[in-house]
């Protein structure tokens, strides 16, 4: 690494890496720090944590969350090394080295090249980038559904925030439409100051990749089952793929009582939009809003 004393890197590697591994790597003309993490390297450039993470096949979610290493995230994301974790760097590198040694011996040191190491990092980076893209798509889909629902309940709305819509229904009761997660949308009605009725749970699966739709519907089913255990009685799933096989969709998510296409909900003249509108208004109990909404939309 530029700017670092090679002797310092070698000293760290000699303490952590099996000598036979270093010898095999050197026989191919490669420096040890290309494969094995050295404490002095990470102290000099904390962002290189991301390189070693990708090299060993860890996604960000797996490494920082599942492995309970979130305290190191600032190294990769911000390039910072807070004093509170500086003392843990040798142990972190020891873990990296152990995993890298297993991987290299499984592959065969004679096959390890700089190009191969680049390919290994890309194998992990690709799914990570797709995951980030899917997250953005999901947020866009959630925002679109929020916009549709907000427009439908606007005449009865009393409070409007980025995460909650609060209405007063025909019975004079407070109804909250909460946009969060698990479920993506939860509609509840206040029966009394101490009692709340769970009304409707909505899951939004905004990804347009048809090849993964059944997995996403399986995730929706888990969320609906969780909501059912909490007392919800009505469950809708909004999807964003074309030509969904609804019969198979019901097999994947039998708890879902209504499936709605996000594309069709975006067309206020579609029958699906009309069904969604009328059923939503019925669920929240807004008397007389339906006709006013229709006049505004048309």
C-alpha positions in Angstrom: 0.0 0.0 0.0 1.4 3.4 -1.0 2.8 5.4 1.9 3.1 2.5 4.3 6.4 1.0 5.4 6.5 -2.5 3.9 8.4 -3.7 6.9 5.4 -2.8 9.1 3.0 -4.7 6.8 5.3 -7.7 6.8 5.6 -7.6 10.6 1.8 -7.7 11.0 1.4 -10.4 8.4 4.1 -12.5 10.1 2.1 -12.4 13.3 -1.2 -13.3 11.9 -0.8 -15.4 8.7 0.5 -19.0 8.5 4.0 -18.9 7.1 3.2 -21.5 4.5 0.4 -19.3 3.2 2.7 -16.3 2.8 5.3 -18.5 1.1 2.8 -19.9 -1.4 1.4 -16.5 -2.2 4.9 -15.0 -2.6 5.8 -17.8 -5.1 3.2 -16.4 -7.4 4.7 -12.9 -7.1 1.9 -11.5 -4.9 2.1 -9.4 -1.8 0.4 -10.8 1.3 -1.8 -7.8 2.0 -3.6 -8.4 -1.3 -5.3 -11.4 0.3 -4.7 -11.0 4.1 -5.8 -8.0 6.1 -3.0 -6.4 8.2 -3.8 -4.1 11.1 -1.5 -1.4 10.0 -3.2 -1.3 6.5 -6.7 -0.9 8.0 -5.4 1.8 10.4 -3.9 3.7 7.5 -7.0 3.4 5.3 -10.1 2.2 7.2 -12.1 2.1 4.0 -10.1 -1.0 2.9 -12.3 -2.9 5.3 -14.8 -3.0 2.3 -12.2 -4.6 0.1 -11.5 -7.5 2.5 -15.2 -7.9 3.2 -16.1 -8.1 -0.5 -13.1 -10.4 -1.2 -14.3 -12.9 1.4 -17.9 -12.9 0.1 -19.7 -11.0 2.9 -22.5 -8.6 1.9 -22.9 -5.5 4.0 -26.0 -6.9 5.7 -24.4 -10.2 6.5 -21.1 -8.7 7.8 -22.4 -5.7 9.8 -25.7 -7.1 11.0 -25.7 -10.8 11.1 -22.0 -11.0 12.2 -22.7 -8.2 14.7 -19.9 -6.1 13.5 -21.9 -2.9 13.0 -19.4 -0.9 15.1 -16.9 -1.2 12.3 -19.3 0.2 9.6 -17.9 3.7 10.0 -14.6 2.5 8.8 -15.9 1.4 5.4 -18.6 4.1 5.1 -16.8 7.2 6.5 -13.1 6.2 6.5 -13.0 6.7 10.3 -11.4 4.6 13.0 -12.9 5.7 16.3 -10.7 5.1 19.4 -13.3 2.8 20.9 -12.8 0.2 18.2 -9.1 0.8 17.4 -8.0 -1.9 19.9 -10.2 -4.5 18.1 -8.5 -4.2 14.8 -6.0 -7.0 15.3 -8.8 -9.4 16.3 -10.8 -8.3 13.2 -7.8 -8.9 11.0 -7.3 -12.3 12.7 -10.8 -13.2 11.6 -10.2 -12.0 8.1 -7.0 -13.9 7.8 -8.5 -17.2 9.0 -11.3 -16.9 6.4 -8.9 -15.9 3.7 -6.6 -18.8 4.4 -9.5 -21.3 4.2 -10.6 -19.8 0.9 -7.1 -19.7 -0.6 -6.4 -23.3 0.3 -9.7 -24.4 -1.1 -9.1 -22.6 -4.4 -5.4 -23.5 -4.6 -2.7 -20.8 -4.2 -1.4 -21.6 -7.6 -4.6 -20.3 -9.1 -4.7 -17.0 -7.2 -3.9 -13.9 -9.2 -4.7 -10.3 -8.9 -7.4 -10.7 -11.5 -9.0 -13.5 -9.6 -9.1 -11.4 -6.4 -10.7 -8.6 -8.4 -13.3 -11.1 -9.7 -14.1 -12.4 -6.2 -14.8 -8.9 -5.0 -17.1 -8.2 -7.9 -19.0 -11.4 -7.3 -20.0 -10.0 -3.9 -20.4 -6.4 -5.1 -22.9 -7.3 -7.9 -25.6 -8.7 -5.6 -24.9 -5.8 -3.2 -25.6 -3.2 -5.9 -28.7 -5.1 -7.0 -29.8 -5.1 -3.4 -29.3 -1.3 -3.2 -31.2 -0.9 -6.4 -34.1 -3.1 -5.2 -34.3 -1.0 -2.0 -34.6 2.2 -4.0 -37.3 0.6 -6.2 -39.2 -0.5 -3.1 -39.1 3.0 -1.7 -40.4 4.4 -4.9 -43.2 1.9 -4.9 -44.1 2.7 -1.3 -44.1 6.4 -2.1 -46.5 5.8 -5.1 -48.9 3.9 -2.9 -48.7 6.6 -0.2 -49.6 9.2 -2.9 -52.6 7.1 -4.1 -54.0 6.5 -0.6 -53.4 10.1 0.5 -55.4 11.3 -2.5 -58.3 9.0 -1.7 -58.6 9.9 2.0 -57.8 13.6 1.7 -61.3 14.9 2.4 -61.3 13.2 5.8 -57.7 13.8 6.7 -56.8 15.7 9.9 -53.1 15.0 10.2 -50.5 14.4 7.4 -46.9 13.4 8.0 -44.3 11.5 6.0 -45.2 8.3 7.9 -48.8 8.7 9.1 -52.2 9.8 7.8 -54.8 10.5 10.5 -58.5 10.6 9.6 -61.8 11.1 11.4 -64.3 8.5 10.1 -68.1 8.6 9.8 -68.4 7.3 13.4 -66.2 10.1 14.7 -63.4 7.7 15.5 -59.7 8.4 14.8 -58.2 6.2 12.0 -54.5 6.0 11.5 -52.8 4.9 8.3 -49.2 4.1 9.2 -46.5 3.6 6.6 -43.6 1.7 8.1 -42.6 -2.0 7.7 -44.1 -5.4 8.7 -46.6 -4.6 7.4 -45.7 -1.8 5.0 -49.0 -0.1 5.7 -51.1 -0.7 8.8 -54.6 0.8 9.2 -56.0 1.0 12.8 -59.1 2.5 14.3 -59.2 4.0 17.8 -62.2 2.5 19.7 -61.4 4.3 22.9 -58.3 6.1 24.3 -57.1 2.8 25.6 -58.3 0.5 22.8 -57.3 0.2 19.2 -58.8 -2.0 16.5 -56.5 -3.4 13.9 -58.2 -3.1 10.5 -56.1 -3.7 7.4 -52.5 -4.7 6.7 -51.0 -4.0 3.2 -47.7 -5.4 1.9 -46.1 -3.6 -1.1 -43.7 -5.7 -3.4 -42.4 -3.0 -5.8 -39.8 -5.1 -7.6 -40.5 -5.6 -11.3 -38.2 -8.6 -11.6 -40.6 -11.4 -12.4 -38.1 -14.2 -11.7 -38.1 -13.3 -8.0 -41.8 -12.6 -7.5 -42.6 -15.9 -5.7 -39.9 -15.2 -3.0 -41.3 -11.7 -2.6 -44.8 -13.1 -2.2 -43.5 -15.5 0.4 -42.1 -12.6 2.3 -45.5 -10.9 2.1 -47.1 -14.0 3.5 -44.8 -14.0 6.5 -45.6 -10.4 7.2 -49.3 -11.0 6.8 -49.1 -14.0 9.2 -47.4 -11.7 11.7 -50.1 -9.1 11.3 -52.8 -11.7 11.7 -51.3 -12.8 15.0 -51.6 -9.2 16.1 -55.3 -9.1 15.3 -55.5 -7.8 11.8 -58.4 -9.2 9.8 -57.9 -8.0 6.2 -54.7 -8.4 4.2 -53.8 -6.9 0.8 -50.7 -7.3 -1.3 -49.6 -4.9 -4.0 -47.3 -6.2 -6.7 -45.4 -4.7 -9.6 -44.9 -7.4 -12.2 -46.9 -7.9 -15.3 -49.2 -10.9 -15.9 -49.0 -12.2 -12.4 -50.5 -15.8 -12.1 -53.0 -15.0 -9.4 -53.8 -18.6 -8.7 -50.2 -19.4 -7.9 -49.9 -16.1 -6.0 -52.7 -17.2 -3.7 -50.8 -20.4 -3.1 -47.7 -18.4 -2.1 -49.7 -16.0 0.1 -52.9 -17.7 1.1 -53.4 -15.0 3.8 -53.7 -12.3 1.2 -57.4 -11.4 0.7 -56.8 -9.0 -2.2 -54.0 -8.7 -4.8 -53.6 -5.3 -6.6 -51.3 -4.4 -9.4 -49.3 -1.2 -8.8 -49.4 -0.4 -12.5 -53.2 -0.6 -12.6 -53.5 1.4 -9.4 -51.7 4.2 -11.2 -54.6 4.4 -13.7 -57.5 6.0 -12.0 -59.8 4.8 -14.8 -59.0 1.2 -14.3 -61.4 -1.3 -12.6 -58.7 -2.3 -10.2 -58.2 1.2 -9.1 -61.9 1.6 -8.5 -62.1 -1.6 -6.5 -59.1 -0.5 -4.4 -60.6 2.9 -3.9 -64.1 1.7 -2.8 -62.7 -1.1 -0.5 -60.2 1.3 1.1 -62.9 3.8 1.8 -65.1 1.1 3.3 -62.3 -0.1 5.5 -61.5 3.3 7.0 -65.2 4.1 7.2 -65.3 7.5 5.5 -68.9 8.1 4.6 -69.6 9.9 1.4 -66.0 10.4 0.4 -66.1 8.0 -2.5 -68.3 10.2 -4.8 -66.3 13.3 -4.0 -63.1 11.5 -4.8 -64.5 10.3 -8.1 -65.4 13.8 -9.2 -61.9 15.1 -8.2 -60.2 12.3 -10.2 -62.3 12.8 -13.2 
